[in-house]
Amino acid sequence: MAGLISPAERDYILKSIDANIRADGRQRQDYREVTLEMGIVSQTSGSARVRIAGGTDILVSVKAEIGPVQVDAETGEGFNKGQVVCNVECAPSASQQFEGRGAEDLNTELTQMMTRFFSQGGPSSSSSSASSNTSAPSGSIASTDNTPTSSTQASTGAGGIDLASLCIIPGQQCWILYIDALVMDYGGNLIDAVFMGTRAALFDTRIPKTEVQDLGDGQFDFEVLDDAEDTDVIKGREDVPICVTLNKV
């Protein structure tokens, strides 16, 4: 099987590491410049755009919609918490690697990763430890240690988001957060950018307040307050994980 890089490329990389300098002038531990914009999509509850020097450009939007709570398969009772639904799409024009099934496979992989952290509470402690790997070629999507971490994942069960605060009527209605990420251009650090954009979009998100009315006999109704100035932020947003991708040579 042919090597991922040529002997000359390998020698160049090793000498650059010894000299603590990259091809673009950065030192080994210097991160590329990041540009972040928030609140750029007016039709959403929150949005953010992340651009990383080198070409990566990602747009993340959050939409808050009301829907039924999830139901316990064993008891049939509804949970007293909201939901997070994630989706990631890579535009075929973002990279030649995204043409054909390349984009479909990566869309599935990134969506599952986001779902694992924001809908299922992240990995167990054993899987969140740092890992190492051999060096990947320049421009490779594969990464070594890209496990987002949050100190409160275990207690919140949604990558830092307080799902209980998204419940409107216990066991019946809740807020559902739809997180959609669009990869418009790719130049490395893709997973990092997705999580940066998601965290920023959640910080930008505002949810309308609701008033619940007790109708008696265990029946409830609610009203969504139509006041753009009187809204709630996402509780636990400061604990939403971020990601830093490292390669070990």
Steps between C-alpha positions, in 0.01 A plus 500: 500500500641838400591744775281800570788741437827482308841471674576861403175624655567297814851649531362852450239450773748358751752780442226760536395345830857508629524867401158574659367671190221426255485575130280805568734638768309380807665306779392144577240590762362810330138468387389649172315832512128460562230747392162471673173674413173459689139582421537499123191292406187689600256213438651288778501509880879532494783473249875529460760486225853373562790553263842354568801634309581255226153463357261340749164680503199369694153639568302369799138584575272410790122489475283459809166334433232360730425129486410196710750369752673169445322201653654227713473179298446289814253710698338697219538817705644820357830640620510836674764652272555648157682357202794582274502386136824538302579498130823573311527541123812552291451692177650301208671820384688533831764243406576235239487251788128575535407401146281192450451284807784677679265772620224254594733289713647803674156651557394181676819481706486862618126488568542188713785663690294812570201289602716301739612813681191720490219244508650207687726674750843431352730203540583311814804604697700218347437616146567868569866453581763630260609273220793498263557394143750517221526816295232571242570664165443870460134569430384170644162505671605226740625626835669354803361635825181694431287406799304805622491521876268665748518485879121471532414253225416223743258717704321669212492212254526727196852633462439771760147604397244495784228294334267528800475876443363429150196317638173697472238256632658206687450176313324673210652799319853634471735713294694309236830655389586424137873555444597512131860543386594569138861454389544756222877470459761261637864566582560291811386493865148412390381349829646791696309749286172308531516508880613864509208597279253293701609652830481852356159438342365371832633814672313705240177301539199660667186303591158664551363479852185299568217517752342172612136491611357232727159401361429254779464122500865467403453700180733783403527751220767756418548824312814619324568864588541714189768734631831501313664695782392261777662166419709232668855392422608135484580390853830315519630657179826594671568128550450403135818315394764631264749295303870528416642258244858382546724283284785297641791444262 
